């Protein structure tokens, strides 16, 4: 996302709705690397789970390896990988709420120093959404309505989450006078996050939600998409403009990434990166994850680490400007 006054903020969230979830376990990825365990923070049959199974399934097929997939909670899964032996046989798949969490609560690990970035693997398409009962038919309508009355437009997100920071950044990019409404609760398998439900019920004016979570409610006529958060329109919603096309310098993308424990040998992470790149270039894998509204976006090794460092700086800017507290 690019903020007003020149700040830039790119964020990625996994599809299983805004929040963290733990991923899968891959066993015996290869005779060379030994049994590989991949921990991802999303529940079974969620978007991130489907993403992971599609990718590791292709890796298993390509390299003749047996793969077992299992799911864990965000806290337990992340801690497991942070304290695992750094031999290249334990991986984490997670979204960038992972980066934000450490800024607001004490953890037994540091997301920047206790993990080795392997690859960013996919982005998730997201929308600025309002209820169809609201009077707002464009992002400009919403911004105008907020002028002079901070309570006229309220924005719903889980506190201290990537979506929360994304809405605060949107507020600054549009110079809107919106009020944050904290809505607690994590994503559900059905996709109606508490934050989305708050918008549908009229308890909040606007939120940012993934395309997959929004789709059932867009189809039912209960939800209206005002803008796409990325610089490119969604193929499935060709008439919905991007925030940038609406006249505001802003971009927000949600991503899932693969991490190994810190001090994992570079040759191991390089080999794993090669496998993930190969899998994500497979047409069948791309088609399968595209159906779940994921967009493959592979950034590996040092480039992925640089992306994370840049995001950390940008998150910090938003937190300071919005005076967000734990």
TADAUR-V890142 format. One record per residue. N is the residue number from 0. PSI is psi in whole degrees, -180 to 180 (NA if undefined). OMEGA is omega in whole degrees, 0 to 359 (* if undefined). Layout:
N_PSI_OMEGA / N_PSI_OMEGA
//
This chain:
0_145_173 / 1_125_183 / 2_161_170 / 3_157_184 / 4_24_166 / 5_5_178 / 6_150_178 / 7_136_183 / 8_112_175 / 9_129_183 / 10_148_180 / 11_140_179 / 12_143_179 / 13_160_190 / 14_-25_185 / 15_34_178 / 16_162_195 / 17_108_181 / 18_175_182 / 19_155_175 / 20_154_185 / 21_151_188 / 22_-152_203 / 23_166_175 / 24_124_175 / 25_122_178 / 26_143_175 / 27_48_182 / 28_-32_172 / 29_156_179 / 30_-27_182 / 31_-42_183 / 32_-8_181 / 33_-168_180 / 34_128_182 / 35_126_176 / 36_125_179 / 37_120_181 / 38_122_180 / 39_146_187 / 40_63_174 / 41_149_183 / 42_164_177 / 43_141_177 / 44_5_173 / 45_170_180 / 46_-44_181 / 47_-34_178 / 48_-44_179 / 49_-43_177 / 50_-50_184 / 51_-45_181 / 52_-39_179 / 53_-44_183 / 54_-51_184 / 55_-27_175 / 56_-42_177 / 57_-39_177 / 58_-45_179 / 59_-42_180 / 60_-42_183 / 61_-31_186 / 62_10_176 / 63_37_184 / 64_150_174 / 65_137_184 / 66_129_174 / 67_136_181 / 68_131_179 / 69_156_186 / 70_151_183 / 71_165_175 / 72_158_180 / 73_-50_184 / 74_-49_183 / 75_-43_182 / 76_-44_181 / 77_-42_180 / 78_-38_178 / 79_-47_182 / 80_-38_180 / 81_-34_184 / 82_11_179 / 83_160_176 / 84_128_183 / 85_65_182 / 86_7_180 / 87_5_183 / 88_2_178 / 89_126_183 / 90_157_176 / 91_135_171 / 92_123_189 / 93_166_177 / 94_-178_189 / 95_7_162 / 96_-26_174 / 97_-40_179 / 98_-37_185 / 99_-38_184 / 100_-41_185 / 101_-17_180 / 102_-16_188 / 103_-9_177 / 104_154_181 / 105_130_180 / 106_162_178 / 107_10_180 / 108_164_177 / 109_122_183 / 110_-21_181 / 111_-28_185 / 112_-18_184 / 113_6_180 / 114_151_176 / 115_114_179 / 116_128_177 / 117_-65_179 / 118_140_158 / 119_134_188 / 120_-29_183 / 121_152_171 / 122_158_177 / 123_134_181 / 124_139_184 / 125_160_187 / 126_150_165 / 127_120_189 / 128_150_174 / 129_165_175 / 130_150_177 / 131_-11_174 / 132_-9_180 / 133_160_180 / 134_3_188 / 135_120_179 / 136_-3_177 / 137_163_178 / 138_-35_178 / 139_-36_175 / 140_-45_182 / 141_-42_180 / 142_-44_180 / 143_-39_181 / 144_-26_182 / 145_-15_185 / 146_125_174 / 147_-5_181 / 148_100_186 / 149_-21_181 / 150_-2_181 / 151_-35_181 / 152_123_179 / 153_146_184 / 154_130_187 / 155_132_175 / 156_160_169 / 157_134_182 / 158_143_177 / 159_44_177 / 160_172_177 / 161_-38_179 / 162_-41_176 / 163_-49_179 / 164_-37_179 / 165_-39_178 / 166_-39_177 / 167_-38_178 / 168_-38_176 / 169_-41_178 / 170_-42_181 / 171_-39_180 / 172_-35_182 / 173_-8_186 / 174_33_178 / 175_161_181 / 176_65_185 / 177_151_181 / 178_131_180 / 179_132_176 / 180_109_179 / 181_128_178 / 182_114_185 / 183_160_177 / 184_143_181 / 185_178_181 / 186_154_178 / 187_161_179 / 188_-31_180 / 189_-18_175 / 190_-9_179 / 191_88_179 / 192_155_177 / 193_-34_180 / 194_-41_177 / 195_-41_180 / 196_-35_178 / 197_-37_177 / 198_-45_180 / 199_-36_182 / 200_-2_180 / 201_13_178 / 202_-16_175 / 203_155_185 / 204_-41_192 / 205_154_171 / 206_172_170 / 207_126_183 / 208_154_177 / 209_155_179 / 210_-42_182 / 211_-43_178 / 212_-34_183 / 213_-29_192 / 214_-49_181 / 215_-35_184 / 216_-27_170 / 217_-43_181 / 218_-33_181 / 219_-8_180 / 220_13_181 / 221_-15_186 / 222_144_179 / 223_132_176 / 224_122_179 / 225_-33_185 / 226_157_173 / 227_137_186 / 228_-19_179 / 229_175_182 / 230_-14_183 / 231_137_178 / 232_157_176 / 233_135_177 / 234_-34_182 / 235_-19_181 / 236_66_189 / 237_-19_182 / 238_-7_181 / 239_119_182 / 240_164_172 / 241_164_175 / 242_-41_180 / 243_-41_178 / 244_-24_178 / 245_-3_174 / 246_15_184 / 247_137_183 / 248_95_190 / 249_143_171 / 250_135_178 / 251_121_177 / 252_142_179 / 253_136_183 / 254_158_169 / 255_142_180 / 256_163_180 / 257_132_181 / 258_150_172 / 259_164_176 / 260_151_176 / 261_148_179 / 262_13_171 / 263_134_182 / 264_140_183 / 265_-35_180 / 266_-30_178 / 267_-49_182 / 268_-33_178 / 269_-42_178 / 270_-44_179 / 271_-41_178 / 272_-41_178 / 273_-42_180 / 274_-42_180 / 275_-39_178 / 276_-46_179 / 277_-45_182 / 278_-40_182 / 279_-10_173 / 280_-6_180 / 281_126_183 / 282_-37_181 / 283_-41_178 / 284_-45_181 / 285_-39_179 / 286_-42_182 / 287_-45_182 / 288_-26_175 / 289_-33_177 / 290_-20_178 / 291_14_178 / 292_20_172 / 293_145_175 / 294_114_179 / 295_133_180 / 296_91_189 / 297_117_175 / 298_122_190 / 299_163_171 / 300_-130_184 / 301_-34_179 / 302_-39_177 / 303_-42_178 / 304_-40_179 / 305_-38_177 / 306_-44_181 / 307_-44_179 / 308_-41_179 / 309_-43_179 / 310_-39_179 / 311_-42_177 / 312_-42_182 / 313_-41_175 / 314_-44_181 / 315_-39_179 / 316_-44_180 / 317_-44_181 / 318_-43_180 / 319_-45_183 / 320_-38_181 / 321_-5_180 / 322_47_181 / 323_128_182 / 324_157_176 / 325_NA_*
//
